[in-house]
């Protein structure tokens, strides 16, 4: 359904960016705090999305994701953590993930429920990203920056630190800083 909406937007507008914006705005996630969250809630703002896992060796990046969010939130950046057990390194329940992230890392950035990011069972956002941009997480803590217009501005694997120059430079450019 999302692909059909994106295709219709592309055909009507003649613009790939408009199709991207339309596609991205339609993606919704179950929030770890209850209810739903999604790109339409953050319209006109860049969003850095990271697939996360509490038991991963890269879980220290939660601190850096939170620092990135704290540093650029007033300028408009949203950082979205998407816990996933696709690599078998996530806790057993959403409540455990939420409590672990709050108590261990002081996380208050938006976070989804435990969500598949790979294959046919992947959340539609991750399927769209793989199908249209050839990017699928190869491990936990992969990051993707979605611009205020819905365009994919950058993708990174697990190793680049969220507070490193590659990501902060892209975030600053997206924010016009």
C-alpha positions as CSV (number, residue, x, y, z in Angstrom):
1,X,0.0,0.0,0.0
2,X,2.8,2.4,0.9
3,X,4.5,1.6,-2.5
4,X,1.3,2.3,-4.4
5,X,1.0,5.7,-2.6
6,X,4.6,6.5,-3.4
7,X,4.1,5.6,-7.0
8,X,0.9,7.6,-7.3
9,X,2.7,10.6,-5.7
10,X,5.6,10.2,-8.1
11,X,3.3,10.0,-11.2
12,X,1.2,13.0,-10.1
13,X,4.1,15.2,-9.1
14,X,6.8,14.2,-11.5
15,X,9.3,14.5,-8.7
16,X,11.2,11.7,-6.9
17,X,11.7,13.8,-3.8
18,X,7.9,14.4,-3.6
19,X,7.4,10.6,-3.9
20,X,10.0,10.1,-1.1
21,X,8.3,12.6,1.1
22,X,4.9,11.1,0.5
23,X,6.2,7.5,1.1
24,X,8.1,8.5,4.3
25,X,5.2,10.5,5.8
26,X,3.0,7.4,5.6
27,X,5.3,5.2,7.8
28,X,4.0,4.7,11.4
29,X,5.6,2.7,14.2
30,X,4.2,1.3,17.4
31,X,5.8,3.4,20.2
32,X,7.5,1.7,23.1
33,X,5.6,4.1,25.3
34,X,2.2,3.2,23.8
35,X,0.4,4.6,20.8
36,X,2.0,5.3,17.4
37,X,4.7,7.5,16.2
38,X,5.8,8.3,12.7
39,X,7.3,10.6,10.2
40,X,4.1,12.7,9.7
41,X,4.5,13.7,13.4
42,X,7.9,15.2,12.5
43,X,7.0,16.7,9.1
44,X,9.6,19.3,8.0
45,X,12.2,17.9,10.4
46,X,15.1,15.6,9.6
47,X,15.0,12.2,11.3
48,X,18.0,9.9,12.1
49,X,16.7,6.3,12.4
50,X,18.8,3.6,14.0
51,X,18.1,-0.1,14.4
52,X,19.2,-1.0,17.9
53,X,19.6,-4.0,20.2
54,X,20.2,-3.8,24.0
55,X,22.6,-6.8,24.1
56,X,24.8,-5.8,21.1
57,X,28.4,-4.8,21.5
58,X,27.5,-1.5,19.9
59,X,24.8,-0.7,22.6
60,X,27.1,2.0,24.0
61,X,26.0,4.0,20.9
62,X,22.7,4.6,22.8
63,X,24.6,7.3,24.7
64,X,25.8,8.9,21.4
65,X,22.3,8.7,19.9
66,X,20.9,10.4,23.0
67,X,23.7,13.0,22.9
68,X,23.0,13.6,19.2
69,X,19.3,14.1,20.0
70,X,20.1,16.4,22.9
71,X,22.6,18.4,20.9
72,X,20.3,19.0,17.8
73,X,16.8,18.6,19.1
74,X,16.2,22.3,19.5
75,X,17.3,22.8,15.9
76,X,14.7,20.3,14.8
77,X,16.4,16.9,14.7
78,X,14.5,13.8,15.7
79,X,16.4,10.6,16.6
80,X,14.4,7.4,16.4
81,X,15.6,4.1,17.9
82,X,14.1,1.0,16.5
83,X,14.9,-2.0,18.7
84,X,15.1,-5.2,16.7
85,X,15.8,-8.8,17.5
86,X,16.7,-9.7,13.9
87,X,20.3,-10.4,15.0
88,X,19.2,-12.1,18.2
89,X,20.6,-9.5,20.5
90,X,17.5,-7.8,21.9
91,X,15.8,-8.4,25.3
92,X,12.6,-10.4,25.5
93,X,10.0,-7.6,25.8
94,X,9.3,-4.0,25.0
95,X,9.1,-3.2,28.8
96,X,12.5,-4.7,29.4
97,X,14.0,-2.7,26.5
98,X,12.4,0.5,27.7
99,X,13.5,0.0,31.3
100,X,17.0,-1.1,30.3
101,X,17.5,1.9,28.0
102,X,16.1,4.4,30.5
103,X,18.1,3.0,33.5
104,X,21.3,2.2,31.7
105,X,21.6,5.0,29.2
106,X,19.1,7.7,30.3
107,X,17.3,7.4,26.9
108,X,14.3,9.8,26.3
109,X,14.5,9.9,22.5
110,X,11.6,8.4,20.6
111,X,11.7,4.6,20.5
112,X,9.6,1.9,18.8
113,X,8.5,-1.4,20.1
114,X,10.7,-4.4,19.1
115,X,10.4,-4.3,15.3
116,X,11.7,-6.5,12.4
117,X,14.1,-4.6,10.1
118,X,15.0,-7.4,7.6
119,X,13.3,-9.5,5.0
120,X,9.6,-10.0,4.1
121,X,8.6,-9.5,7.8
122,X,10.4,-6.2,8.0
123,X,8.5,-3.0,9.0
124,X,7.4,-1.2,5.8
125,X,9.9,1.6,6.3
126,X,12.8,-0.8,6.3
127,X,11.4,-2.7,3.3
128,X,11.0,0.6,1.4
129,X,14.5,1.6,2.3
130,X,15.9,-1.7,1.0
131,X,13.8,-1.7,-2.2
132,X,14.3,2.0,-3.1
133,X,17.7,2.7,-1.8
134,X,19.4,-0.7,-1.5
135,X,20.1,-0.2,2.2
136,X,19.2,-2.9,4.7
137,X,20.9,-3.2,8.1
138,X,23.8,-5.6,8.1
139,X,23.9,-5.6,11.8
140,X,22.6,-3.6,14.8
141,X,23.0,0.2,15.1
142,X,22.9,1.0,11.4
143,X,21.7,4.5,10.8
144,X,19.8,6.4,8.1
145,X,19.2,10.1,7.9
146,X,15.9,11.2,6.4
147,X,15.8,14.8,5.3
148,X,13.0,17.2,6.1
149,X,11.7,16.6,2.6
150,X,11.6,12.8,3.0
151,X,14.7,12.1,1.0
152,X,17.4,9.7,2.2
153,X,20.4,11.9,3.0
154,X,22.8,9.3,4.2
155,X,23.2,5.7,5.5
156,X,25.8,4.3,7.8
157,X,26.6,0.9,9.1
158,X,27.2,0.0,12.7
159,X,30.7,1.4,13.2
160,X,30.3,5.1,12.6
161,X,29.6,6.9,15.8
162,X,26.4,9.0,15.9
163,X,28.5,11.9,17.3
164,X,31.3,11.4,14.7
165,X,32.0,13.9,12.0
166,X,30.3,11.9,9.2
167,X,26.9,11.8,10.9
168,X,27.0,15.2,12.7
169,X,28.2,16.8,9.4
170,X,25.2,15.4,7.6
171,X,22.8,16.3,10.4
172,X,24.1,19.9,10.4
173,X,23.7,20.2,6.7
174,X,20.2,18.8,6.9
175,X,19.4,21.4,9.6
176,X,21.1,24.2,7.7
177,X,23.6,24.9,10.4
